[in-house]
């Protein structure tokens, strides 16, 4: 079945550092890919998405490119802020059958001032 | 404003009791989902529904039950058969059949067994 594997956390960086959180997936067909963010005690919010190969999703300085050849969707940000501290989830939605959302295990990010 | 609402935000249950978590959406979405999140872990799918009066088990359905009598509502009952129910529960919805659309999440219900 479909699956998503994320870089294990926790990740701790200093403010203004460069961020990469790795995400790879296994799926048949042409899934859509998503990054969600979760702040403490809250639900998940969509951060960005890409629906076909070579698409780049971007939002709030974060970017991720849908790489079908490497089955990857790595999240990057050039200069992180303390307010970026949260848990980040990579997810995919298949293009056939029940089209369920499948999540990675999440990566906790802490940014120190 | 359109959205998805979960209630209550916090819920306490005595051992042996059934409790029901509410999830309501006014987004006109066909598909709805229930996930469980344990500390430091990812989301695990409990049940999902693609259409009214139909639902399927997810990966960890044992000890849970759902109903989908209305498009807007997808309540989750945590039964006494669920041996470790303390967790954060998240409800989500998305349009079915529209490729590339994201799921929208509620704010979650934190269930604690006392």
Boltz contact constraints between the chains, C-beta under 6 A:
constraints:
  - contact:
      token1: [A, 32]
      token2: [B, 100]
      max_distance: 6.0
  - contact:
      token1: [A, 34]
      token2: [B, 102]
      max_distance: 6.0
  - contact:
      token1: [A, 42]
      token2: [B, 107]
      max_distance: 6.0
  - contact:
      token1: [A, 43]
      token2: [B, 90]
      max_distance: 6.0
  - contact:
      token1: [A, 43]
      token2: [B, 105]
      max_distance: 6.0
  - contact:
      token1: [A, 43]
      token2: [B, 106]
      max_distance: 6.0
  - contact:
      token1: [A, 43]
      token2: [B, 107]
      max_distance: 6.0
  - contact:
      token1: [A, 43]
      token2: [B, 108]
      max_distance: 6.0
  - contact:
      token1: [A, 44]
      token2: [B, 105]
      max_distance: 6.0
  - contact:
      token1: [A, 46]
      token2: [B, 102]
      max_distance: 6.0
  - contact:
      token1: [A, 49]
      token2: [B, 102]
      max_distance: 6.0
  - contact:
      token1: [A, 51]
      token2: [B, 100]
      max_distance: 6.0
  - contact:
      token1: [A, 95]
      token2: [B, 99]
      max_distance: 6.0
  - contact:
      token1: [A, 101]
      token2: [B, 103]
      max_distance: 6.0
  - contact:
      token1: [A, 103]
      token2: [B, 42]
      max_distance: 6.0
  - contact:
      token1: [A, 103]
      token2: [B, 43]
      max_distance: 6.0
  - contact:
      token1: [A, 105]
      token2: [B, 42]
      max_distance: 6.0
  - contact:
      token1: [A, 106]
      token2: [B, 42]
      max_distance: 6.0
